[in-house]
Amino acid sequence: MAWLPLPITHAIGHILAWGIILFRNKTRDTAITNIKLCFPELSATEQHQLMKKSMRELFKTFLESGILWLGSPKRLNHLIKEVRGEEYIHEALEKGKGCIFVAPHIGSWEVIGQYCSPRYPMTSLYRPPRMAAMDKLIRHSRQRNGAILAPTTPQGVKMLLQALKNNATTGILPDQDPRDSGGHFAPFFGIQANTMMLLPRLAQKTGATPLLAYAERLPWGQGFILHFEKAPEAIASRDMNESVTAVNAMVETLVRKLPSQYQWGYKRFRTRPEGQPWLY
């Protein structure tokens, strides 16, 4: 896939997605459940249409990974058609306390690291994928431009803190269910969602500036637009309920802008508050 032009890669993804759209499977069922929970105001037909669009975007995400992981830096730069809000990164680093890229699972989040790591010193947490054979490839891809990968352990968190104290950057995926590692419940589309506390704690301890970061996928394989936007100041609140609520509200606002490019196949509401029923 890395050798193919992006429009052809996306066209293949569009075709292959029909397999997951037409036949029942866990990913499709999870997407339908999430969309019904988050967009109850949509008709059943509209919900189904959004599911189909999201499955096509999901396959595009999978297939374009070849280009992002193995393509030359020149080719990757060519695919980035516009960068909006990069001045906010410069403003954050001028303060001398580092910058946290808050990158939800929307659009092509892998592009964020590929763009930022060679331009701004970057340390990020990394958990090996379930497919062990992919580990070497992903590590090589993310480290080739200078990114430092930290393990998802207390030692890795210390590496993030030290990087921010050295006025470097890090990236956080804020919409993952932390499950056994702990979290704090806060509303996401009006539903209590177990939300990671790492982002607020990093902002509180270091004074680093959080910036919303996402790569919007353009239609017909045209490439990507990178967005960097100011995050709510409440994210750094010492009131954990206030901070994680601000995180989820920020992500929700973004998802409403680009609903088809969100990763609806992920069980975001897997962990439930005590006494509440399983949703999937």
C-alpha positions in Angstrom: 0.0 0.0 0.0 2.9 2.3 0.6 3.7 2.4 -3.1 0.2 3.4 -4.2 -1.0 7.0 -4.7 -3.2 8.1 -1.8 -6.4 8.4 -4.0 -6.0 4.8 -5.1 -5.4 3.7 -1.5 -8.6 5.4 -0.3 -10.6 4.0 -3.2 -9.5 0.5 -2.2 -10.5 1.3 1.4 -13.9 2.5 0.2 -14.5 -0.8 -1.7 -13.2 -3.1 1.1 -15.4 -1.3 3.7 -18.5 -2.9 2.1 -17.4 -6.2 3.6 -17.7 -4.8 7.2 -20.8 -2.7 6.3 -22.9 -5.5 4.8 -22.1 -8.4 7.2 -22.6 -8.3 11.0 -19.4 -8.1 13.0 -18.2 -6.7 16.3 -16.7 -3.4 14.8 -19.9 -2.6 12.9 -22.1 -3.5 15.8 -20.0 -1.3 18.2 -20.2 1.6 15.8 -24.0 1.4 15.5 -24.3 1.2 19.3 -22.1 4.2 19.8 -23.8 6.3 17.1 -27.2 5.5 18.6 -26.0 6.5 22.0 -24.3 9.7 20.9 -26.7 10.9 18.2 -30.2 9.8 19.4 -31.7 12.9 17.5 -30.8 11.2 14.2 -33.3 9.0 12.4 -32.4 5.3 12.1 -31.6 5.9 8.4 -29.3 8.8 9.3 -27.5 6.7 12.0 -27.0 3.9 9.5 -25.6 6.3 6.9 -23.1 7.7 9.5 -22.1 4.1 10.4 -21.3 3.4 6.7 -19.3 6.6 6.3 -17.3 5.9 9.4 -16.5 2.3 8.3 -15.1 3.7 5.0 -13.0 6.2 6.9 -11.8 3.4 9.2 -10.5 1.4 6.2 -8.8 4.5 4.8 -7.1 4.9 8.2 -5.8 1.3 8.0 -4.6 1.4 4.4 -3.0 4.8 4.5 -0.8 3.6 7.3 1.6 2.1 4.7 2.3 5.6 3.3 2.6 7.2 6.7 4.9 4.6 8.1 7.1 3.9 5.1 6.7 6.9 2.8 9.5 9.5 2.5 9.3 12.7 4.5 9.0 14.6 1.3 6.0 12.6 0.2 4.4 13.0 3.6 4.9 16.8 3.5 3.3 16.9 0.1 0.1 15.2 1.5 -0.3 17.9 4.1 -2.1 20.6 2.2 -2.4 23.1 5.0 -1.5 23.6 8.6 -3.8 25.8 10.7 -2.9 27.1 14.1 0.8 26.2 14.2 1.5 29.6 15.8 -0.1 28.3 19.0 2.7 25.7 19.3 5.3 28.5 19.0 3.5 30.5 21.7 3.4 27.5 24.0 7.1 26.7 23.6 8.0 30.4 24.1 6.6 30.0 27.7 9.3 27.4 28.3 6.9 24.8 29.9 6.3 22.5 27.0 3.3 21.6 24.9 0.8 18.7 25.0 -0.8 17.7 21.7 -4.2 16.4 22.6 -5.0 14.1 19.6 -8.4 12.3 19.7 -9.0 9.3 17.4 -10.4 11.3 14.6 -9.2 11.7 11.0 -5.6 10.5 10.6 -4.1 10.9 14.0 -0.8 9.2 13.0 -0.1 12.3 10.8 0.2 14.5 13.9 3.2 12.6 15.2 4.8 12.3 11.7 4.5 16.1 11.3 5.5 17.3 14.8 8.3 14.9 15.8 10.9 16.3 13.4 10.0 19.9 14.1 9.4 19.8 17.9 11.2 17.4 20.3 8.6 14.9 21.1 8.2 12.1 23.7 5.1 9.9 23.6 3.7 6.9 25.4 3.8 3.7 23.3 2.1 0.4 23.9 3.1 -2.5 21.6 0.2 -3.5 19.3 -1.6 -6.8 19.7 -0.1 -8.0 16.5 3.4 -8.4 17.7 4.8 -8.6 14.1 3.8 -4.9 13.6 5.8 -3.7 16.6 9.1 -3.2 14.8 7.5 -1.4 11.9 5.5 1.0 14.0 8.5 1.8 16.3 10.7 2.4 13.3 8.1 4.7 11.7 7.6 6.8 14.8 11.2 7.0 15.8 12.8 7.7 12.4 11.9 11.4 12.6 13.3 11.8 16.1 10.3 10.9 18.3 11.1 9.2 21.7 8.7 6.4 22.7 8.1 5.9 26.4 6.6 2.7 27.9 3.1 2.8 29.3 4.5 2.4 32.9 5.2 4.8 35.8 8.7 5.2 34.3 7.2 6.2 31.0 5.1 8.9 32.7 8.2 10.2 34.4 9.8 10.5 30.9 6.8 12.6 29.7 7.1 14.9 32.8 10.8 15.3 32.2 10.3 16.1 28.5 7.7 18.8 29.3 10.0 20.3 32.0 12.7 20.5 29.3 10.2 22.5 27.1 9.6 19.6 24.7 6.3 18.2 23.5 4.2 15.1 24.0 1.1 13.6 22.5 -1.9 12.2 24.4 -4.9 10.3 22.9 -7.6 11.6 25.3 -10.5 9.4 24.3 -9.3 6.0 25.4 -10.9 4.1 28.2 -8.0 3.6 30.8 -9.8 0.6 32.2 -7.7 -1.1 34.9 -5.2 1.8 35.1 -7.8 4.0 36.5 -9.9 6.9 35.3 -12.6 9.4 36.3 -16.1 9.4 35.0 -17.3 12.4 33.1 -20.0 13.0 30.4 -19.3 12.4 26.8 -22.3 13.0 24.6 -24.3 13.0 27.8 -23.1 9.5 28.8 -20.7 8.8 31.7 -17.4 7.8 30.1 -14.3 6.5 32.0 -11.8 9.2 31.2 -8.0 9.2 31.6 -6.5 11.5 34.2 -3.0 11.6 32.7 -3.6 14.7 30.6 -4.9 16.9 33.4 -2.2 15.7 35.7 0.6 16.5 33.2 -0.9 20.0 32.6 -1.2 20.6 36.4 2.3 19.4 37.3 4.3 21.0 34.5 2.3 24.1 33.4 2.5 22.8 29.8 0.0 24.1 27.3 -2.5 21.6 25.9 -3.4 22.0 22.3 -6.1 20.2 20.4 -4.4 18.5 17.4 -6.1 16.6 14.6 -5.5 15.8 10.9 -8.6 16.2 8.9 -8.8 13.7 6.0 -9.7 15.4 2.7 -12.0 13.6 0.2 -10.8 11.8 -2.9 -7.3 11.2 -1.5 -6.4 14.9 -1.7 -4.4 14.7 1.6 -4.8 16.2 5.0 -5.3 19.5 6.8 -3.6 19.7 10.2 -5.4 21.7 12.9 -3.9 23.0 16.1 -6.4 24.7 18.4 -6.3 26.1 21.9 -7.7 23.8 24.5 -9.9 24.9 27.4 -8.0 26.2 30.4 -10.2 24.1 32.6 -8.2 21.0 31.5 -5.5 22.0 34.0 -7.9 22.5 36.8 -7.0 20.8 40.1 -10.7 19.7 40.3 -10.5 16.4 38.5 -14.2 16.4 37.7 -13.9 19.8 36.1 -10.8 18.9 34.1 -11.9 15.6 32.6 -15.3 17.1 31.8 -13.5 19.8 29.9 -11.5 17.2 28.0 -14.6 15.3 27.0 -16.5 18.4 26.0 -13.6 19.5 23.8 -13.5 16.0 22.1 -17.3 16.0 21.7 -17.2 19.4 20.0 -14.6 18.2 17.5 -16.5 14.9 16.8 -19.6 16.9 16.0 -17.6 18.8 13.3 -16.3 15.6 11.7 -18.6 12.8 12.8 -17.8 10.4 10.0 -14.0 10.5 10.7 -14.3 9.5 14.4 -13.4 5.9 15.5 -16.9 4.8 16.3 -15.8 1.1 16.3 -14.0 1.6 19.6 -15.9 0.6 22.8 -15.6 4.0 24.4 -18.2 3.2 27.1 -16.8 -0.2 28.0 -16.3 0.6 31.6 -19.5 1.6 33.4 -20.1 3.3 36.7 -21.1 0.9 39.4 -24.6 -0.4 39.0 -25.0 0.7 35.3 -25.6 -2.0 32.6 -23.1 -3.1 29.9 -23.8 -1.2 26.7 -22.2 -3.5 24.1 
